[in-house]
């Protein structure tokens, strides 16, 4: 990750610039903070968002105590070179109150479902169907996708709209399990779709 720090105008706000952090995948605005030059340098070096805390009067890496880091994916400088937009992958909730965003939660159930499945793979809780799928491995997951795909087709052909919705949910869930099993994130899918649309 590289930007030209020399372009940034820290003088307008007495050595600080405002920084908006946005979820790389969902585009939800997560928080607003401030950086001095040292915070920008550390953010670039660690690939984790680091702010300058105006109350603590020191550098503060988001997640340094909670573990809820903001992993940098892209940094954009605004047209006046006096603020930044950071596209980040959040590890856990961003807000210290436990919400995804400091600006309140925005409904994004499909991303939430994907994150739950990722968590199941990490923690592998007992008596969890998702954990069982991961334990049984790729062949079991693929068999379920094959089964659910056939049921989607059957529902579309002869079972009506509601059954099609229900079977589509089953297929989508198992597809998410496959993606997580293969370490593919929704952001990878989104990137590919954008390239095709370009």
Buried (B, 14 or more C-beta within 10 A) or exposed (E): EEBEEEEBEBEEEEEBBBBBBBBBBBEBBBBEBBBBBEBBBBBBEBEBBBBBEEEEEEBBBBBEEEEBBBBBBEBEBBEEBBBBBBBBBBBBBBBEEEEBBBBEEEEBEEBEBBBEBBBBBEEEEEEEEBBEBBEEEEEBBEEBBEEBBEBBEEBBEEBEEEBBEBBBEBBBBBBBBBBBBEEEBBBEBBEEEEEEEE
